[in-house]
Amino acid sequence: MRCPPSAETDVTPYPHWISVTRGTAPLVVSLPHTGTDIPDEFLPDLVSLERARKDADWWIHLLYDFAAGLGATVVRTSISRTVIDVNRDPSGVSLYPGQQTTELCPTTTFDGEPLYREGRAPDAAAIAARKAAYFEPYHAVLAAEIAAAKARHGVIALYDCHSIRSVIPRLFEGTLPEFNIGTNKGASCDGELESTVRDICAGSGRPYVLNGRFTGGYITRQYGRPAEGVHAVQMELACRAYMSEPLGYVADDAWPTPYDPAYAAPVRATLTQILEACLAFARARA
């Protein structure tokens, strides 16, 4: 595959399920939930493969495939969040106390449907094995790429890409805004960057919220250290922003709808503005 002149496919012997495109710019882009791979050993325990893949961040890797061309370092896992969610606190502590959410090793879909056959959900030993096999390697790679970019530039932006269906009553009331910006309530990045991203979303004319239902997951909270030169922003997109989405419950075999570049183009243009703004901010601070 031919890579943009500002990025190169990584040659470090990382696990085959982690892909890294290493760029030269002060921007690291993380895609922790786009994976749909589920190792064969887990398949007999699951209700169905379709259900196990249902809550992936569908097509986000395609929506953001321009990032490497901007010189960003892009880190992605192909492993499904059903195996283990690399954006959850590894201790098992909830990121959103008092609110419904899914676990480090999810046992239900966002809608509350069981992912595992009766009595086949992972126990503590199985969860520990998955952490060692998948969670820890992903974070070792992500942390190494963040450190390398920071060493080169002094100040960097970390942008964490996500999406979720627009209507999921179990997780939130009503219809989610299209752009959901998370900065851990202002703790994970400088206020200037937070305001810039918010203003770009406002200028798009689409509904948005800053630190609403989704304030940032483990990646944003763990690595966002503005005082140390790492400014982290999470973007949770409502699926209808970039793909044809039937609002409300979707059956296991009826999701996702296909990726349509023309449909996604308007929001992709806004996301390009956001990543360019992240780059401009980091370069100015460096």
Buried (B, 14 or more C-beta within 10 A) or exposed (E): EEEBEBBBEBEEEBBEBBBBBBBBBBBBBBBBBBBBEBEEEBEEBBBEBEBBBBBBBBBBBBBBEBBBBBBBBBBBBBBBBBBBBBBBBBEEEEBEEEEBBBBBBBEBBBBEEBBBEEEBBBEEEEBBEBBEBBBBBBBEBBEBBBBBBBEEBEBBBBBBBBBBBBBBEEBBEEBBBBBBBBBBEEBBBBEEBBEBBBEBBEEBEBBBBBBBBBBBBBBBBBBBBBEEBBBBBBBBBBBBBBBEBBEEEBEBEEBBBEBEEEBBEBBBEBBBBBBEBBBBBBBEBE
